[in-house]
Amino acid sequence: MKLIFILSLLLVASVSAAQAFATLPSVDVSYANLFDEACAQQTKYQINPSWVSEINTRLPEFKAAWAKDGPVLLKTSEHIVGKNFREKQFLVSLSICSLPSMGDPLLVNMRYSLKSFSSTPLSMDVTVGVIFHELLHRYLAGKIPANSKLLLKYKSEDETVTSHLHLLALQKAVYLKLGRADTLKRVVEKDQALPNKSYTRAWEIIDHRESYKSFVEELRQ
């Protein structure tokens, strides 16, 4: 009888977990090899065959890392903001060409996650964080108030800064809620190392000039 009771609890827990992620969009992560071939031809960027070999070899590893942590990150975002994803399916294209990561189209540059490219590759949690970041761009489309008082306050900042304030605030809120302050620290360090210092400026505003909770509260309106 005790065993049946325990099994029943496990079944209820698994069903509850499945229901918790039922509203989430499906996310398919794949290597965009044809895109990279075209990108290399158009930009004259030389893609090292060793990078291609590594990303193909490690693709199951990257997909598994996202499958493990991605849904939790997305669901926590929905929970914090109180709004679901509108889109139900995403195709995340991984690239090792020279174009930066972007949300539309969903392109994630993986070069700095590769051991064959960098002597200090990004940790897996930060790599997952880059995918998460780009998906948040899609999630937040239409959710930032047009009359945002915070964006009005920082209207003199460049577009990269203003387009990331609410996003980084939400990203911070998610990691802190999940007890992943160490991952957040590594994500911030990665952003601050980017050549475009607008990301450093955006984090400065989030961390030192405003409460990140103020930006998140605007998203909840």
PyMOL commands that set and color helices and strands:
alter all, ss='L'
color gray80, all
select helices_A, chain A and resi 2-20+33-43+49-81+111-113+124-140+149-153+159-162+165-177+181-192+198-209+212-219
alter helices_A, ss='H'
color red, helices_A
select strands_A, chain A and resi 26-31+89-95+107-109
alter strands_A, ss='S'
color yellow, strands_A
deselect
rebuild
show_as cartoon
